[in-house]
Every structure is written in C-alpha cells, then in structure tokens.
Amino acid sequence: MRLGTMTGVPVLLATLALLAGPIQAQDETKKKSSEASKPGSTSAPEKAARDALAGFEKGNEDWRARMEALVRLAQIGSAAAPVLLEALQDSKPATREFAAQALVLLAESTVQPALERALVDPTPGVRLYAIQALSMLGPLPRNKDNERILTTDPSIFGVRPMMAAALERTDRPSLAEMRTALAEYDLRKMDSARVGQTAPDFILTDYAGKTVRLSQFRGKTVVLRFILFDY
C-alpha cells in the first residue's frame, strides 16, 4: 500500500482498527474460556447452586428460605447436582437434609450411589429424602437393607412409612414437569394466605388427572390433606 499522501494514513489506521477488533474479541473469548477451564474455577450454575445452599450452611432452616432455594435449584437444573452431592456429605445436618430433598427433583442414575449411602445417615430427614429421591428412579427393591429400614429404623413415623410407600410405588412421576412447575413458581405468591381473608386461588391435578381449582369450592368447607407421594 502506498502512503504517499496524507489521505492514505487515516485509511490505513481505519483498516488496522477493523482488523484488530475481531482479533481482540477472539483473545477475550479465549481468555474467558481459559479462566473457566482452570482448576478450581466456578461456573455460573455451580455458583448459583452454592448461593442457594448458603443459607443452610449458616443454619437458616426457615421454610420460606427452603422454598426459595428449591425454586432456584429447579431453575438451574441438572447442573446443580454435583454441588448437591457434595453438600450431601456436609458436616451440618441441615445442609445434608436439604441437599437430599433437592435431589428428589434431580434424581438420575448418576446420583443413585450417593443417595444409597445416605440411607444410613444419622439424620432422619436425610434418610427420608434419600428414599424419596431413590423412588423417583423406580420401585425400590425388597432387599435386606431396605427391609431393615422398613422394620427397625428409629424414625417410626417418618422414615419407615416412606420406605413402605417406596417399596410399593408403581408410578413414575415426570421429573421434567416437576422441575418446570417449580422453576416457574412466582415466589411473590409465597406465604400470601392470611387468617380471616379469602385463601389465594390455586390449581391442582387429582389422581384421575382432573384439574381442580380451589375457587370452585367457594362457600364450602375445604380440608386439604397432603399424603406421602401425592405429587
């Protein structure tokens, strides 16, 4: 390229700037990719999952915090499973229990061994949710270990009934539908019921697949009863 006139200088600079743009963008992309692949680096889903567990690490067992964390983990999806498996071995019972509960939504063959080990956890809530999560993969086998839990577990009104139901379970809930429903839940509606006021309307599907809305029963006495595995 001839630069005999001054007009060529701006043209050259502009050309170099255009060429440098894509190169710089590629360098930034490579840099970010390199940082993400470094040992010890934390991905966005992993960080979000750890943030959801942070409250339980601090001992916050409020049911609202539990619901908020479950919604966040449902939004993250299967990428949260490694963090939950790690939390399942935490020294704090509250963290282990919540991790087992959250794994009910993320139950898959890769987490099965960890859930089976959790069946002997000293905390009853961990054992209960581990059974529930395992049952998402299909009926539990009537082997020696499961029969022992059914007949001798110290948690007579929690773990034992859960195991009894898991051994007899024949349905296979859609985990994808459950995660979607929870991920789309509007947290602003949580804890909105007030004594003396009209109950917030909601929709549920009964065992026959029929959709029922609470407002259909306005003016009548309604009793809500939640039963094991009724989801």
Order of alpha helices (4+ residues) and beta strands (2+ residues): alpha-alpha-alpha-alpha-alpha-alpha-alpha-alpha-alpha-alpha-beta-beta
